[in-house]
Amino acid sequence: MTTYTDKGPKPDGGRFLCFDHVTFWVGNAKQAASFYITRFGFEPLGYAGLETNSRKVVKHAVKQNKIVFVFVSAYEPGNTEIGDHLVKHGDGTKDIAFEVDDLGVIIKRAKQRGAKLVRDIWEEEDEFGKVRFAVVQTFGDTTHTFVERGKYRGIFLPGFKPPLEGPDPLVKLLPPVGLNFIDHTVGNQPDLQMESVAAWYEKTLMFHRFWSVDDSQIHTEYSALRSIVMTNYEETVKIPINEPANGKKKSQIQEYVEYYGGAGIQHIALNTDDIITAIRNLRARGLNFLTIPDSYYDILRQRLKESKVQIKEDLKVLQELQILIDYDDNGYLLQIFSKNVQDRPTVFIEVIQRHNHNGFGAGNFKSLFEAIELDQGKRGNL
């Protein structure tokens, strides 16, 4: 594991503030939004559709604290842009949006550095104010939207109205989850493309390398990966870039690439300050997670005896909930991974809690891979 301290030159204006929202292209936006409301504890935020004069696509936005997911589907049978994307990729993440403070500076710099613009700067307005946008192409068919909100006062973005339907009384009976913000989003790449993607973020967006591991550190008997975490200067937006490494059998990175049809967002990590309550309540809502063998916790207890770190949470409870622990001398993190959230073995969700630890669970990758390999074996894809 390598941690990088050199941020490179500070960009001259134009900051990336945080993750703004994640957009999913799906076959049925209404049902996808309902799944995240019911299983993950999101609440309806906004709607754009026929009733709001959005004639070609429907959008359902859901929110939990600072996390916003937007689900988009086509209305018209001839919408080949979304249709072809779904045939190739299935339901998945199309766009990761960042909030920025000076869109003009960022786009001018990105153009000078060779960025491919999907759409140059445009402005949208409603009774609550103006928002400026631009979209750039990143790896695979994934895009990044830059959002400059200014003093916009609406519920989300221009064009979105409050949900048409009121809250479901049955959903309101389910326990709250307490997911707070997007911690990071992970982009999987085909073999030998990770370095070029990392270099794109360095050159085009002036991101820097934050953390990395290679296949000598992250491997099981069957599979391995390499990963580089890219981040902005302020280190408020983090994007791990993964690629498969050679192993005896097919890694979960390679499985993702094959079923997604290329590079794309594999998982989204959501941060909480109480992972025990969050996972108890997610399980109560019917969400399924990867299975971790008891031997993981037996080994962990022995290792912790020799460590300076003190885990505040009850290890028995963490084992019962099958939450993973990674640590160093300064702190630790707790994390858990859902099973895939659609039929294709592609996208899943991570829940993470940090205690003075800025890593990405390198100590857990072996256990995670082994858990995923159990599911891969059931699918016949190992």
C-alpha positions as CSV (number, residue, x, y, z in Angstrom):
1,M,0.0,0.0,0.0
2,T,1.3,3.4,-1.0
3,T,0.0,6.7,0.4
4,Y,0.9,9.8,-1.6
5,T,1.6,13.2,0.1
6,D,2.4,15.3,-3.0
7,K,-0.8,17.1,-4.2
8,G,1.0,18.8,-7.1
9,P,0.4,22.5,-7.9
10,K,-2.7,24.0,-6.5
11,P,-5.2,24.8,-9.2
12,D,-5.6,28.5,-10.0
13,G,-9.3,28.8,-9.1
14,G,-12.1,26.5,-9.8
15,R,-12.5,24.0,-6.9
16,F,-14.3,20.7,-6.7
17,L,-16.4,21.0,-3.5
18,C,-18.0,17.6,-3.1
19,F,-20.0,14.9,-4.7
20,D,-23.2,16.5,-5.9
21,H,-25.3,13.5,-7.0
22,V,-25.1,10.2,-8.8
23,T,-27.2,9.5,-11.9
24,F,-28.3,5.9,-12.8
25,W,-29.8,5.0,-16.2
26,V,-32.3,2.2,-15.6
27,G,-35.2,0.4,-17.3
28,N,-37.8,1.7,-14.8
29,A,-36.9,4.8,-12.8
30,K,-39.9,4.7,-10.6
31,Q,-39.3,1.1,-9.4
32,A,-35.5,1.7,-9.0
33,A,-36.2,4.7,-6.8
34,S,-38.6,2.7,-4.8
35,F,-36.0,0.0,-4.2
36,Y,-33.5,2.6,-2.7
37,I,-36.3,4.1,-0.7
38,T,-37.4,0.8,0.8
39,R,-34.1,-1.0,1.1
40,F,-31.6,1.8,1.8
41,G,-33.8,4.4,3.6
42,F,-33.7,7.2,1.1
43,E,-36.6,9.6,0.8
44,P,-38.3,11.0,-2.3
45,L,-36.7,14.3,-3.2
46,G,-37.9,15.4,-6.6
47,Y,-39.5,14.4,-9.9
48,A,-39.2,15.4,-13.5
49,G,-41.6,13.8,-16.0
50,L,-44.6,14.4,-18.3
51,E,-46.4,16.3,-15.5
52,T,-43.4,18.8,-15.3
53,N,-43.0,19.1,-19.1
54,S,-40.0,16.6,-19.3
55,R,-41.2,14.8,-22.4
56,K,-38.4,12.5,-23.4
57,V,-37.1,11.1,-20.0
58,V,-38.4,10.7,-16.5
59,K,-36.3,11.4,-13.5
60,H,-36.8,10.4,-9.9
61,A,-34.4,11.9,-7.3
62,V,-34.1,10.4,-3.8
63,K,-32.1,11.8,-0.9
64,Q,-30.6,10.7,2.4
65,N,-28.8,13.5,4.3
66,K,-26.2,14.7,1.7
67,I,-26.5,11.7,-0.6
68,V,-28.6,12.2,-3.8
69,F,-29.3,9.5,-6.3
70,V,-31.2,10.3,-9.6
71,F,-32.8,7.5,-11.6
72,V,-33.5,8.2,-15.3
73,S,-35.6,6.2,-17.8
74,A,-36.7,6.9,-21.3
75,Y,-40.3,7.6,-22.2
76,E,-40.2,7.1,-25.9
77,P,-39.6,3.7,-27.6
78,G,-37.1,5.2,-30.0
79,N,-34.7,6.6,-27.4
80,T,-31.6,4.8,-28.6
81,E,-29.2,6.7,-26.4
82,I,-30.6,5.3,-23.2
83,G,-31.9,2.1,-24.9
84,D,-28.5,1.1,-26.4
85,H,-26.8,2.0,-23.0
86,L,-29.1,-0.4,-21.2
87,V,-28.7,-3.2,-23.7
88,K,-24.9,-2.9,-23.3
89,H,-24.5,-2.1,-19.6
90,G,-27.8,-3.0,-17.9
91,D,-29.0,-0.7,-15.1
92,G,-26.0,1.2,-13.8
93,T,-24.3,4.5,-13.0
94,K,-24.1,6.8,-16.0
95,D,-22.8,10.0,-14.3
96,I,-21.0,11.1,-11.2
97,A,-21.7,14.8,-10.6
98,F,-19.5,17.2,-8.6
99,E,-20.5,20.5,-7.1
100,V,-17.9,23.2,-8.1
101,D,-17.4,26.9,-7.3
102,D,-16.3,28.3,-10.6
103,L,-17.4,26.3,-13.5
104,G,-15.9,28.7,-16.1
105,V,-12.4,28.3,-14.8
106,I,-12.7,24.5,-14.5
107,I,-14.0,24.0,-18.1
108,K,-11.5,26.4,-19.6
109,R,-8.7,24.5,-17.9
110,A,-10.2,21.1,-18.8
111,K,-10.4,22.2,-22.5
112,Q,-6.8,23.4,-22.5
113,R,-5.8,20.0,-21.1
114,G,-7.6,18.0,-23.7
115,A,-10.9,17.1,-22.0
116,K,-13.7,15.8,-24.3
117,L,-16.8,17.8,-23.5
118,V,-20.1,16.0,-23.9
119,R,-21.8,19.3,-23.4
120,D,-20.3,22.7,-22.9
121,I,-21.5,25.1,-20.2
122,W,-25.2,25.8,-20.1
123,E,-27.6,27.3,-17.7
124,E,-31.0,26.3,-16.3
125,E,-33.4,28.5,-14.4
126,D,-36.6,28.4,-12.5
127,E,-38.4,30.5,-9.8
128,F,-35.7,29.5,-7.3
129,G,-32.7,30.7,-9.2
130,K,-30.1,29.6,-11.8
131,V,-27.7,26.6,-12.0
132,R,-24.9,26.2,-14.4
133,F,-23.7,22.8,-15.8
134,A,-21.2,21.2,-18.0
135,V,-20.5,17.5,-18.8
136,V,-17.1,15.8,-19.6
137,Q,-16.4,12.3,-20.8
138,T,-14.4,10.1,-18.5
139,F,-13.7,6.3,-18.6
140,G,-15.9,4.0,-20.7
141,D,-19.4,5.5,-21.2
142,T,-19.3,7.2,-17.8
143,T,-19.5,11.0,-17.6
144,H,-18.9,13.7,-14.9
145,T,-21.3,16.6,-14.6
146,F,-20.0,19.8,-13.0
147,V,-22.7,21.7,-11.1
148,E,-22.4,25.3,-10.1
149,R,-25.3,26.0,-7.8
150,G,-24.6,29.6,-6.7
151,K,-27.5,30.7,-4.6
152,Y,-30.1,28.3,-6.0
153,R,-32.9,27.7,-3.5
154,G,-34.9,24.9,-5.1
155,I,-35.4,21.4,-3.8
156,F,-32.7,20.0,-6.0
157,L,-32.2,21.4,-9.5
158,P,-34.3,23.4,-12.0
159,G,-36.9,21.2,-13.7
160,F,-37.5,19.0,-10.6
161,K,-40.8,19.4,-8.7
162,P,-41.8,17.8,-5.4
163,P,-42.7,14.1,-5.7
164,L,-46.2,13.6,-7.1
165,E,-47.1,11.0,-4.5
166,G,-47.0,11.4,-0.8
167,P,-44.9,9.2,1.5
168,D,-45.7,5.5,1.7
169,P,-47.2,4.9,5.2
170,L,-45.6,1.4,5.2
171,V,-42.1,2.7,4.3
172,K,-42.4,5.2,7.2
173,L,-42.7,2.3,9.6
174,L,-39.2,1.0,8.6
175,P,-36.2,2.0,10.8
176,P,-34.1,5.0,9.7
177,V,-30.6,4.1,8.4
178,G,-28.4,7.2,8.9
179,L,-26.2,7.3,5.8
180,N,-24.6,10.7,5.6
181,F,-22.6,11.4,2.4
182,I,-20.8,9.8,-0.5
183,D,-17.4,8.7,0.7
184,H,-16.0,7.5,-2.7
185,T,-17.1,6.0,-6.0
186,V,-15.1,3.1,-7.6
187,G,-14.4,2.9,-11.3
188,N,-13.5,-0.6,-12.7
189,Q,-11.3,-0.7,-15.8
190,P,-10.3,-3.5,-18.2
191,D,-6.8,-4.9,-17.7
192,L,-3.9,-2.4,-18.2
193,Q,-6.1,0.7,-18.4
194,M,-5.9,1.9,-14.8
195,E,-2.7,4.0,-15.3
196,S,-4.1,5.9,-18.4
197,V,-7.3,6.7,-16.5
198,A,-5.4,7.9,-13.5
199,A,-3.3,10.1,-15.8
200,W,-6.5,11.5,-17.3
201,Y,-7.7,12.7,-13.9
202,E,-4.2,14.2,-13.2
203,K,-4.0,16.0,-16.5
204,T,-7.6,17.0,-17.2
205,L,-9.0,17.8,-13.7
206,M,-5.7,18.3,-11.8
207,F,-6.5,15.5,-9.4
208,H,-3.7,13.8,-7.6
209,R,-2.9,10.3,-6.5
210,F,-4.0,9.7,-2.9
211,W,-3.4,6.0,-2.2
212,S,-2.6,2.8,-4.2
213,V,-2.1,-0.9,-3.9
214,D,-1.0,-3.5,-6.4
215,D,-1.5,-7.2,-6.9
216,S,1.4,-8.2,-4.7
217,Q,-0.7,-6.8,-1.8
218,I,-4.2,-7.5,-2.9
219,H,-4.8,-11.1,-4.0
220,T,-6.4,-14.4,-3.1
221,E,-5.6,-17.9,-4.3
222,Y,-7.6,-17.1,-7.4
223,S,-7.7,-13.4,-8.2
224,A,-6.0,-10.0,-7.7
225,L,-6.4,-6.3,-8.3
226,R,-4.5,-3.1,-8.6
227,S,-6.0,0.2,-7.5
228,I,-5.1,3.9,-7.6
229,V,-7.3,6.4,-5.7
230,M,-7.6,9.8,-7.4
231,T,-8.7,12.9,-5.5
232,N,-9.1,16.7,-6.0
233,Y,-6.7,19.2,-4.3
234,E,-8.9,19.6,-1.2
235,E,-9.3,15.8,-1.1
236,T,-13.1,16.0,-0.8
237,V,-13.8,13.9,-3.8
238,K,-12.2,10.4,-4.1
239,I,-12.4,8.0,-7.0
240,P,-10.6,4.7,-6.7
241,I,-9.6,3.3,-10.1
242,N,-9.3,-0.5,-10.2
243,E,-8.1,-3.0,-12.8
244,P,-7.8,-6.8,-12.6
245,A,-4.5,-8.6,-12.3
246,N,-3.6,-12.0,-13.5
247,G,-4.8,-14.9,-11.3
248,K,-5.7,-18.5,-11.5
249,K,-9.3,-17.7,-12.2
250,K,-11.5,-14.7,-13.1
251,S,-11.4,-11.8,-10.6
252,Q,-14.5,-9.9,-9.5
253,I,-13.1,-6.9,-11.4
254,Q,-12.9,-8.9,-14.6
255,E,-16.4,-10.2,-14.0
256,Y,-17.7,-6.7,-13.6
257,V,-16.0,-5.5,-16.9
258,E,-17.4,-8.5,-18.8
259,Y,-21.0,-8.1,-17.6
260,Y,-21.0,-4.3,-17.7
261,G,-19.5,-4.3,-21.2
262,G,-16.4,-2.3,-20.3
263,A,-15.3,0.3,-17.8
264,G,-17.8,1.8,-15.3
265,I,-18.7,2.5,-11.7
266,Q,-18.6,-0.7,-9.7
267,H,-19.7,0.6,-6.3
268,I,-20.6,3.6,-4.4
269,A,-19.4,4.0,-0.7
270,L,-21.8,5.7,1.6
271,N,-20.4,7.1,4.9
272,T,-22.1,6.8,8.3
273,D,-21.2,7.7,11.8
274,D,-23.0,4.7,13.3
275,I,-22.5,1.6,11.1
276,I,-23.9,-0.8,13.7
277,T,-27.3,0.9,13.7
278,A,-27.1,1.5,9.9
279,I,-26.5,-2.2,9.2
280,R,-29.0,-3.5,11.7
281,N,-31.6,-1.3,10.1
282,L,-30.6,-2.1,6.5
283,R,-30.9,-5.8,7.3
284,A,-34.3,-5.2,8.9
285,R,-35.3,-3.5,5.6
286,G,-34.3,-6.7,3.7
287,L,-31.0,-5.7,2.2
288,N,-28.6,-8.5,1.6
289,F,-24.8,-8.3,2.2
290,L,-21.8,-10.5,1.4
291,T,-21.1,-13.3,3.8
292,I,-17.9,-13.2,5.8
293,P,-16.6,-16.4,7.4
294,D,-16.1,-16.6,11.2
295,S,-12.4,-17.4,10.6
296,Y,-12.0,-13.7,9.6
297,Y,-12.9,-12.6,13.1
298,D,-10.8,-15.3,14.8
299,I,-7.7,-14.0,12.9
300,L,-8.7,-10.4,13.5
301,R,-8.9,-10.9,17.3
302,Q,-5.3,-12.3,17.3
303,R,-4.0,-9.5,15.2
304,L,-5.6,-6.8,17.3
305,K,-3.8,-8.1,20.4
306,E,-0.6,-6.9,18.8
307,S,-1.9,-3.6,17.6
308,K,-2.0,-0.1,19.2
309,V,-5.5,0.6,17.8
310,Q,-8.4,0.2,20.1
311,I,-11.7,-0.7,18.5
312,K,-14.5,1.1,20.3
313,E,-17.3,-1.1,18.9
314,D,-18.1,-4.6,20.3
315,L,-16.3,-7.2,18.2
316,K,-19.1,-9.7,18.9
317,V,-21.6,-7.3,17.4
318,L,-19.4,-6.5,14.4
319,Q,-19.1,-10.3,13.8
320,E,-22.8,-10.8,14.2
321,L,-23.5,-8.1,11.5
322,Q,-20.4,-9.3,9.4
323,I,-18.8,-5.9,9.3
324,L,-15.2,-5.8,8.3
325,I,-12.4,-3.9,10.1
326,D,-9.2,-2.4,8.7
327,Y,-6.7,-0.4,10.8
328,D,-3.3,1.0,11.2
329,D,-1.5,2.6,14.2
330,N,-3.5,5.8,13.8
331,G,-7.1,4.5,13.5
332,Y,-9.5,2.2,11.8
333,L,-12.4,1.9,9.5
334,L,-15.5,-0.3,9.5
335,Q,-17.0,-1.4,6.2
336,I,-19.5,-3.8,4.6
337,F,-20.6,-4.5,1.1
338,S,-24.1,-5.2,-0.2
339,K,-24.8,-7.9,-2.7
340,N,-25.3,-6.7,-6.3
341,V,-28.3,-4.4,-6.5
342,Q,-29.5,-5.7,-9.9
343,D,-29.4,-9.0,-11.7
344,R,-26.1,-8.4,-13.5
345,P,-23.1,-8.9,-11.2
346,T,-22.0,-5.3,-11.6
347,V,-23.1,-2.5,-9.2
348,F,-23.2,-2.8,-5.4
349,I,-23.1,-0.4,-2.4
350,E,-20.6,-0.1,0.4
351,V,-21.3,1.3,3.8
352,I,-18.3,2.7,5.6
353,Q,-17.5,4.4,9.0
354,R,-14.1,6.0,9.6
355,H,-12.2,6.5,12.8
356,N,-9.1,8.6,11.9
357,H,-8.4,6.2,9.0
358,N,-8.3,7.5,5.4
359,G,-7.6,4.1,3.7
360,F,-9.9,2.0,1.6
361,G,-9.9,-1.3,3.4
362,A,-6.7,-2.9,1.9
363,G,-6.5,-5.2,4.8
364,N,-10.0,-6.5,4.0
365,F,-9.6,-6.9,0.3
366,K,-8.6,-10.5,0.6
367,S,-11.7,-11.3,2.8
368,L,-13.9,-9.3,0.4
369,F,-12.5,-11.1,-2.6
370,E,-13.1,-14.5,-1.0
371,A,-16.6,-13.5,-0.1
372,I,-17.3,-12.4,-3.7
373,E,-15.6,-15.5,-5.1
374,L,-18.2,-17.6,-3.1
375,D,-20.9,-15.8,-5.0
376,Q,-19.0,-15.9,-8.3
377,G,-18.8,-19.7,-7.8
378,K,-22.6,-19.9,-7.4
379,R,-22.9,-17.9,-10.7
380,G,-20.4,-20.1,-12.5
381,N,-18.2,-17.1,-13.2
382,L,-15.1,-17.9,-11.0
